[in-house]
């Protein structure tokens, strides 16, 4: 063998390997950047998302999404939460502060969606199956209802909602006729309230209302705000069937406004951690998801 030629060949092979490694590295960086841009697009659209939903949307592992979120948080684009992330309000993210002190309208909703996640998801899985094709469904803006909306597979469908988050879930679905109820925006949770909202609902009829409240105490259900409670009362009145979605931590909890008696709803869906006393008290009206 000609050792001179052999040395030249070895140097050539080393250069090729080095060049190939550089190309693969650049391609890898491009994929990471593209994936993180897509992740930001999802968060701009939803304002908040859970880790498992992001992993499914991007078709990658949760550990990959977690690393991307860490990088985006360091860059100031997102704020990680337990099990997910919320978009940080900034001009760079295409989100500008309003009259609520620069706070995102749905930030409280995002925080609530990060609480009792497992229980809410089990409730949502059961509640979504109550929706059948060709139904007209009223959905309020509770966090458990948002989880439910994401799991509704029945199509075609008419969806009536006062929630910006719920409307966003169906906005691009050609098989869903979406009616967003107007009114005054309640900024903490991104729902429409007031006389315009209740007046609009008064002219409608639905097959099913799915809604969530702040607490159940004795024989009644309660919420934190009078205007929200009035809208939810209208939702109950205008539906042939109403189903209350409540995770187990809300039982035995009283809030500011009484929305309805438990006799006014057809059923209550909760998770498996509900106290046995409530199972006995409510009987068949209480549906425990997963049982």
C-alpha positions in Angstrom: 0.0 0.0 0.0 1.2 3.5 -0.7 1.3 5.1 2.7 1.2 8.6 1.3 -2.0 7.8 -0.5 -3.4 6.0 2.6 -2.7 9.0 4.8 -4.4 11.3 2.2 -7.5 8.9 2.2 -7.6 8.9 6.0 -7.6 12.7 6.1 -10.3 12.8 3.5 -12.5 10.4 5.4 -12.0 12.4 8.6 -13.0 15.6 6.8 -16.1 13.9 5.3 -17.1 12.6 8.8 -16.5 16.1 10.3 -18.6 17.7 7.5 -21.3 15.2 7.9 -21.4 15.8 11.6 -21.7 19.5 11.1 -24.6 19.1 8.6 -26.4 16.7 11.0 -25.8 19.2 13.9 -27.2 22.1 11.8 -30.2 20.0 10.8 -30.8 19.0 14.4 -30.7 22.7 15.4 -33.1 23.6 12.6 -35.6 20.9 13.8 -35.3 22.2 17.4 -36.0 25.8 16.3 -38.9 24.7 14.1 -40.4 22.6 16.9 -40.1 25.4 19.4 -41.7 27.9 17.0 -44.5 25.4 16.5 -44.8 25.1 20.3 -45.1 28.9 20.6 -47.7 29.0 17.9 -49.8 26.5 19.9 -49.4 28.6 23.1 -50.3 31.8 21.2 -53.5 30.0 20.1 -54.4 28.5 23.4 -52.6 30.8 25.9 -52.0 27.7 28.1 -51.5 24.0 27.5 -50.7 20.8 29.3 -47.5 18.9 28.7 -49.2 15.8 27.4 -51.3 17.8 24.9 -48.2 19.6 23.6 -46.3 16.3 23.2 -49.3 14.8 21.3 -49.6 17.9 19.1 -45.9 17.9 18.2 -45.6 14.1 18.0 -42.6 14.0 20.4 -42.0 12.8 23.9 -42.9 14.8 27.0 -39.2 15.0 28.0 -38.5 16.7 24.6 -41.4 19.2 25.2 -40.1 19.8 28.7 -36.6 20.7 27.4 -38.1 23.0 24.8 -40.2 24.7 27.4 -37.1 25.2 29.6 -35.3 26.9 26.7 -38.3 29.1 25.9 -38.7 30.0 29.5 -35.1 31.1 29.6 -35.8 33.3 26.6 -38.8 34.8 28.4 -41.5 33.5 26.0 -43.3 31.1 28.3 -43.8 30.4 32.0 -43.8 26.8 33.0 -46.4 25.5 35.4 -46.9 22.1 37.0 -47.6 19.9 34.1 -47.7 22.5 31.4 -47.0 26.1 30.4 -48.6 29.5 29.8 -47.6 32.1 27.2 -45.9 35.2 28.7 -47.6 38.3 27.6 -45.2 40.5 25.5 -45.1 42.2 22.1 -42.5 39.6 21.0 -45.1 36.9 21.5 -47.8 38.9 19.6 -49.7 39.5 22.9 -50.1 43.0 24.3 -51.3 44.1 27.7 -54.8 45.5 28.1 -56.6 47.3 30.9 -56.0 44.6 33.4 -52.5 45.5 34.4 -50.8 43.6 31.7 -52.2 40.3 32.9 -53.5 37.8 30.4 -57.3 37.6 30.3 -57.3 33.9 30.8 -54.3 33.5 33.2 -56.6 32.5 36.1 -58.2 29.8 33.9 -54.7 28.6 33.0 -53.9 28.3 36.7 -57.1 26.4 37.4 -56.4 24.0 34.6 -53.1 23.2 36.4 -55.0 22.0 39.5 -56.6 18.6 40.1 -55.6 17.7 36.5 -56.0 14.0 36.8 -59.5 14.3 38.3 -60.6 16.9 35.7 -59.4 14.8 32.8 -61.3 11.7 34.0 -64.4 13.8 34.4 -63.8 15.2 30.9 -63.4 11.8 29.3 -66.8 10.7 30.7 -68.6 14.0 29.9 -67.3 14.2 26.3 -69.1 10.9 25.6 -72.4 12.5 26.5 -72.2 14.6 23.4 -73.7 13.0 20.3 -73.6 14.0 16.6 -76.1 16.7 15.6 -76.6 17.9 19.2 -76.7 21.6 20.2 -74.4 21.9 23.3 -73.9 24.8 25.7 -70.5 24.9 27.3 -69.5 27.4 30.0 -65.9 28.5 30.6 -64.9 26.3 33.6 -61.5 24.5 33.4 -63.1 21.0 33.5 -65.3 22.1 30.6 -62.3 23.2 28.6 -60.8 19.7 29.1 -64.1 18.2 28.0 -64.3 20.3 24.9 -60.9 19.0 23.8 -62.2 15.4 24.1 -65.5 15.8 22.3 -65.3 13.7 19.1 -69.0 13.9 18.0 -69.5 15.7 14.7 -71.4 17.5 13.2 -72.2 19.7 16.2 -73.6 23.1 17.3 -71.6 24.6 20.2 -72.9 27.6 22.1 -70.5 29.2 24.6 -69.7 32.4 26.5 -66.0 31.4 26.8 -63.2 32.6 24.6 -61.1 29.5 25.5 -63.9 27.2 24.5 -64.6 29.1 21.3 -60.9 28.8 20.4 -61.1 25.0 20.6 -63.7 24.9 17.8 -62.9 28.0 15.8 -61.3 26.2 12.9 -63.5 23.1 12.9 -65.6 23.0 9.8 -68.0 20.4 11.3 -68.8 22.6 14.3 -71.3 25.5 14.0 -70.0 27.8 16.7 -72.1 30.5 18.4 -70.1 32.8 20.8 -72.4 34.6 23.2 -71.7 38.3 23.4 -71.6 40.5 26.5 -69.1 42.1 28.8 -65.8 40.3 29.2 -65.0 39.0 32.7 -61.2 39.2 32.3 -60.1 36.7 35.0 -61.5 33.7 33.2 -62.2 35.0 29.7 -66.0 34.6 29.7 -68.8 36.9 28.5 -71.3 38.0 31.1 -74.0 40.6 31.7 -77.5 41.3 30.2 -76.4 40.8 26.6 -75.1 37.3 27.4 -78.2 36.2 29.3 -80.5 37.8 26.7 -78.8 36.0 23.9 -79.1 32.7 25.7 -82.8 33.3 26.4 -83.6 33.0 22.7 -81.8 29.6 22.3 -82.6 26.0 23.0 -79.9 23.3 23.5 -80.0 19.5 24.0 -77.3 19.6 26.6 -75.5 22.1 28.9 -72.1 21.1 30.4 -70.9 23.5 33.1 -68.7 23.8 36.2 -69.0 25.8 39.3 -66.9 26.8 42.4 -68.5 24.5 44.9 -71.3 22.3 46.2 -72.6 22.8 49.7 -75.6 21.0 51.2 -78.3 20.9 48.4 -77.0 23.7 46.2 -74.2 24.7 43.8 -72.3 28.0 44.1 -70.0 30.2 42.1 -67.7 33.1 42.8 -69.3 35.9 40.8 -72.9 37.1 40.4 -72.7 37.9 36.7 -71.2 34.5 36.0 -73.9 32.8 38.0 -76.7 34.6 36.1 -75.3 33.4 32.8 -75.0 29.8 34.1 -78.6 30.0 35.4 -79.7 30.9 31.9 -77.6 28.0 30.4 -79.5 25.6 32.7 -82.9 26.9 31.8 -82.3 26.7 28.0 -81.2 23.1 27.9 -83.2 19.9 27.8 -80.5 18.4 30.0 -77.8 19.9 32.2 -74.8 18.2 33.7 -72.6 19.7 36.3 -68.9 18.8 36.1 -67.2 19.1 39.5 -63.9 17.6 40.7 -64.0 16.1 44.2 -62.2 19.0 46.0 -65.3 21.2 45.3 -67.7 19.2 47.4 -68.5 20.7 50.8 -67.3 24.1 49.5 -69.5 27.2 49.6 -69.0 30.3 47.5 -70.5 33.8 47.0 -73.5 33.2 44.8 -76.0 30.3 44.8 -76.5 29.3 41.2 -79.0 26.4 41.5 -80.2 23.6 43.7 -78.9 20.2 43.0 -82.4 19.1 42.0 -82.2 21.5 39.0 -79.4 19.6 37.3 -79.9 16.1 35.8 -76.6 14.7 37.0 -73.3 15.6 38.5 -70.0 14.1 37.3 -67.0 13.9 39.6 -63.8 11.9 40.0 -63.1 8.8 42.1 -61.7 10.8 45.1 -65.2 12.1 46.1 -66.1 11.5 49.7 -68.3 8.4 50.2 -70.8 10.6 52.1 -71.6 12.5 49.0 -72.0 9.3 47.0 -74.6 8.2 49.5 -76.3 11.6 49.7 -76.6 12.1 46.0 -77.3 8.5 44.9 -77.9 8.0 41.2 -77.6 11.7 40.4 -73.8 11.5 41.1 -71.7 9.8 38.4 -68.2 8.9 39.4 -66.0 8.9 36.3 -63.9 5.7 36.0 -66.2 3.6 38.3 
